[in-house]
């Protein structure tokens, strides 16, 4: 049963839209408590390890609405609020702000 569920969940991911490809990559907060990995095939890996609260997700991205995106399976989803979409600075470093956390894209 678990194997069937895993196959169904893996099959739910849709590739990231071409106009959102800047989101693809491995992102982290300066203190490494928040980590976000978005793959080109539409998968999301997220962890947020704060002192009093911790959360981890490994789910497909369901949709983008403006700069924000929804991730989850079926009726279970989480919206990630992107107040600053991915942007490259003068030194070539990428940053974005997701759920009020400043994230930097890690080098490949």
C-alpha positions in Angstrom: 0.0 0.0 0.0 2.8 2.4 0.9 4.5 1.8 -2.4 1.3 2.5 -4.4 0.8 5.8 -2.4 4.4 6.8 -3.1 4.0 6.2 -6.8 0.7 8.2 -6.8 2.4 11.1 -4.9 5.4 11.2 -7.2 3.2 11.3 -10.3 1.3 14.4 -9.1 4.2 16.8 -9.8 4.0 19.1 -12.8 7.0 20.8 -14.3 7.6 24.4 -13.1 6.2 26.9 -15.6 8.8 28.5 -17.9 8.1 32.0 -16.4 8.8 30.6 -12.9 12.1 28.8 -13.6 14.0 31.4 -11.4 12.4 29.6 -8.4 14.1 26.3 -9.2 17.1 25.5 -7.0 18.2 25.1 -3.4 17.5 28.0 -1.1 18.4 28.6 2.5 18.1 31.3 5.2 21.3 32.8 6.6 21.0 30.7 9.8 20.2 27.6 7.7 17.0 27.0 9.8 14.8 27.4 6.7 15.7 25.3 3.6 13.7 25.1 0.4 14.5 23.0 -2.7 12.3 23.4 -5.8 13.1 21.1 -8.7 12.3 21.8 -12.3 10.0 18.7 -12.4 7.8 20.5 -9.8 8.8 18.8 -6.5 9.3 20.8 -3.3 11.4 19.9 -0.3 10.9 22.3 2.7 12.2 22.4 6.2 11.8 25.1 8.9 13.5 24.4 12.2 12.7 27.2 14.6 13.4 26.8 18.4 9.8 26.2 19.4 8.4 24.8 16.1 9.6 22.6 13.3 8.0 21.5 10.0 9.1 19.5 7.0 7.4 18.9 3.7 8.2 16.8 0.6 5.3 17.4 -1.8 4.6 18.4 -5.4 3.9 22.1 -6.2 0.3 22.3 -7.2 0.2 25.8 -8.7 1.5 29.3 -8.8 -0.7 32.3 -8.2 1.2 35.5 -8.9 4.5 35.1 -7.0 3.0 32.7 -4.4 2.7 29.0 -4.8 0.7 26.1 -3.4 2.2 22.8 -2.6 0.6 19.6 -1.4 -1.4 16.5 -2.3 -5.1 16.4 -2.9 -7.0 18.6 -0.4 -3.9 19.0 1.8 -1.9 22.0 0.7 0.2 24.8 2.0 0.5 28.2 0.4 3.9 29.8 0.4 3.7 33.6 0.3 6.5 35.1 -1.8 6.8 38.8 -0.9 9.9 39.2 -3.0 10.3 36.9 -6.0 13.7 35.5 -7.0 16.0 38.4 -7.8 19.7 38.5 -8.7 21.9 41.1 -7.1 24.9 42.9 -8.7 27.3 40.2 -7.5 25.2 37.5 -9.2 23.7 36.1 -6.0 20.0 35.2 -6.0 17.6 36.0 -3.1 13.8 35.7 -2.5 11.6 36.2 0.5 9.2 33.4 1.3 6.9 33.5 4.3 8.9 36.4 5.6 12.2 34.5 5.5 15.0 35.9 3.3 16.4 33.0 1.4 19.6 32.8 -0.7 20.0 30.4 -3.6 22.9 28.0 -3.0 25.6 27.6 -5.6 25.2 24.5 -7.7 
